[in-house]
Amino acid sequence: MKSYTMLLAAALLVAIFGAVTMAMWSETLRINVTVSTGELDWEIVSGPTVWLDACGLQPGYGFYGGNDWNASYLPGPGADQLGKDVGCTDVELLDSDGDGDYDSMNITLHNVYPWYYTHIAIKVHNDGTIPLKIWRIIVVTSNGSYTYYELNEQELQQGVELDVDGDGEKDILLWWGDNFGVQLHPCQSADISLDITVLQTAKEGTTYNFLIKFEAIAWNEYEAALPPTTTTTTTPP
């Protein structure tokens, strides 16, 4: 009888210990399935945005003078400053998706002429909680939109000619930096710059306007080879 009682007590202890263990294991599983996905968010920082020959500068020489710049050699970027103030460049930062952060640039070249030159520099900042990569840029003109990825970034780095006003003639030559695919961790930033030269076929005293939009993607979703095509051109609605 004593042996039976001891056996019953042991069985009860095993059952209780098993129940406690199961409860602990179940709690552990419950805790482990609670996952935070983080936030993908980034911005063009408005403060350090600079460009040559900005509209509103007083006539004069130097980086902060209003005198025009003229392309010094092609096909590469480069310029010399002139002794006159005729045209000017205006850059407006835009929030195209309404999330409170700037993600696009509206660029306007006022009263420009063949070989007019300007340089634009911006800073892109990761203000989210997960790493991201700069995925692509889209250049939108009245003649269509042009999308560039790391796969075909060489076109921008070598310089691409664009028909901005849709008259069938190439108006500007656009060069770009090489920050496609750069990985930015939260709070990190990257500098991006571009150079623009007005071509010989452009009309004198004309104002040209176009939009550049940036798009980023989560670092683990980035693929340099997407899409498997080169520059695409579409007609905007």
GIBEL-V732362 format. One record per residue. N is the residue number from 1. PSI is psi in radians with two decimals (* if undefined). Layout:
# GIBEL-V732362
[[N,PSI] [N,PSI]]
This chain:
# GIBEL-V732362
[[1,-0.71] [2,-0.71] [3,-0.69] [4,-0.72] [5,-0.74] [6,-0.70] [7,-0.69] [8,-0.70] [9,-0.71] [10,-0.69] [11,-0.70] [12,-0.69] [13,-0.74] [14,-0.74] [15,-0.75] [16,-0.80] [17,-0.69] [18,-0.70] [19,-0.74] [20,-0.76] [21,-0.76] [22,-0.70] [23,-0.74] [24,-0.76] [25,-0.72] [26,-0.69] [27,-0.70] [28,-0.77] [29,-0.72] [30,-0.70] [31,-0.70] [32,-0.40] [33,-0.01] [34,1.84] [35,2.40] [36,2.20] [37,-0.31] [38,-3.12] [39,2.24] [40,1.95] [41,2.46] [42,2.98] [43,2.68] [44,2.10] [45,2.23] [46,-0.54] [47,-0.98] [48,0.04] [49,2.16] [50,2.72] [51,2.61] [52,2.58] [53,0.82] [54,2.49] [55,2.39] [56,-0.23] [57,2.53] [58,2.49] [59,2.47] [60,3.03] [61,2.89] [62,2.98] [63,-0.58] [64,0.29] [65,2.75] [66,-0.06] [67,2.53] [68,2.80] [69,2.49] [70,2.32] [71,2.30] [72,-0.48] [73,2.67] [74,2.70] [75,-0.04] [76,2.84] [77,2.71] [78,2.64] [79,2.77] [80,2.56] [81,2.43] [82,3.06] [83,0.38] [84,2.74] [85,1.70] [86,-1.04] [87,3.13] [88,2.85] [89,2.37] [90,2.31] [91,2.14] [92,2.15] [93,2.40] [94,2.63] [95,1.60] [96,-0.42] [97,0.06] [98,0.39] [99,0.07] [100,-0.05] [101,2.50] [102,2.32] [103,0.01] [104,2.79] [105,2.21] [106,1.96] [107,2.25] [108,2.20] [109,1.95] [110,2.32] [111,0.83] [112,3.10] [113,2.93] [114,2.31] [115,0.12] [116,2.44] [117,2.51] [118,2.75] [119,2.33] [120,2.29] [121,2.34] [122,2.98] [123,2.25] [124,2.29] [125,2.33] [126,1.82] [127,0.36] [128,-2.79] [129,0.02] [130,2.67] [131,2.60] [132,2.94] [133,2.50] [134,2.01] [135,-0.87] [136,2.86] [137,2.65] [138,2.14] [139,2.07] [140,2.10] [141,3.05] [142,-0.21] [143,0.01] [144,3.13] [145,2.53] [146,2.15] [147,2.33] [148,2.35] [149,3.12] [150,-0.55] [151,-0.68] [152,0.47] [153,-0.40] [154,-0.52] [155,-0.77] [156,-0.62] [157,-0.50] [158,-0.29] [159,2.21] [160,2.45] [161,2.31] [162,2.45] [163,1.77] [164,-0.71] [165,0.00] [166,0.38] [167,0.11] [168,-0.09] [169,2.50] [170,2.26] [171,-0.69] [172,2.75] [173,2.16] [174,2.20] [175,2.71] [176,2.78] [177,-2.86] [178,0.64] [179,0.33] [180,2.34] [181,-0.02] [182,2.36] [183,2.20] [184,2.10] [185,2.86] [186,2.30] [187,-0.10] [188,2.74] [189,2.83] [190,2.44] [191,2.39] [192,2.42] [193,2.77] [194,2.68] [195,2.46] [196,2.27] [197,2.29] [198,2.26] [199,2.92] [200,-0.55] [201,-0.11] [202,2.74] [203,2.50] [204,2.59] [205,0.46] [206,2.65] [207,2.17] [208,2.42] [209,2.39] [210,2.85] [211,2.43] [212,2.13] [213,2.38] [214,2.53] [215,2.36] [216,2.89] [217,2.71] [218,2.45] [219,-0.61] [220,-0.03] [221,0.00] [222,2.36] [223,2.19] [224,-0.45] [225,0.20] [226,2.38] [227,2.97] [228,0.45] [229,2.89] [230,-2.84] [231,2.29] [232,2.55] [233,2.22] [234,2.74] [235,2.11] [236,2.67] [237,*]]
